């Protein structure tokens, strides 16, 4: 699983803190019984895009993709993505 790594500006904090952005898309799909293919069909998003988000293998967050998913799941951006300190 790959996460987006946010590094603090303070070099001392960089050694002790790791902050990542995680996508909760797979959890949200599981709660609704949706497959990646079904979600792609309903939202017109690429299956590869959905798969990357489900596996947390993304390096950027596309605003249009996030908007489509938030509208589909009737949720906010903070429900779809979360910042986690490891």
N, C-alpha and C positions, 0 to 999 in steps of 0.2 A: 504494500500500500504506500503510495506516494502522497505527500501533503505539500501544500504551498508553505514554505518556511518564511516566517517574518522575523527578521533579525533586528534587535534593538540597536540604536546608534551607539550606546555605551559599550565599549569593548569588554569591560568587566562583566556586564550583564549577558553578553553574547556567550561567554563561557559557561554560564550557569542556567540560562533560560532558553528553552526552545518553544516557540509559539507557531502553531500551524492553523490553517483553515481547513476544516473538514466539511464535506458535503453530506447531508443527510438524505439524499435522494433515494438510495437503496432502501433505507428504513421506511420512508414515506410510500414507496412503491409496494413494499411488503405488506404494509398496513392496509392497502387497498387491493391487494392481490393482483397487481399489475406486473407484466413482464416488460422488459426493455423494448421489445418489438411493439407491444400494445401501446406503450407510452409514446413511442416514436410515431406511430400511426395517428394517435389522438392529437399530438402536439405539432406534427410535421417537422420535428427535430430529427437530426440524423441519429441513427442507432449508435454510431461510433461516439458521438458527443454524449449521449446518455450513458453509454458504457464507461467512458472516461470519468464522468462525474460519479457514477456508482462505485467505481474502484478507487476514487480519490486520486486519480492519475491525471491531474490537470495542472497547468502552470499559469493559467489566467482564467478569469471569470468573464464571460461575454454577457453584457448587460441585457441584450435582447433574449438570449437563452434563459437567463435568470428570471426575466419578466414573464416569459411564456410559462415557465415551470411554476412560478408563484401564482400566476392567474389560474393555471390548471388545478393546482392543489389548494387554492384559496388560502394562501399562507403568506407570511412576510419573508423578506430576505433572511432575517435572523433565524427563521425556522428551517430554511433550506441550507444555509451555511452557518457554521459556528466557529469561533476562534477558541482554540484549546491550548492551554499551557501544559507542556509535558515536563 
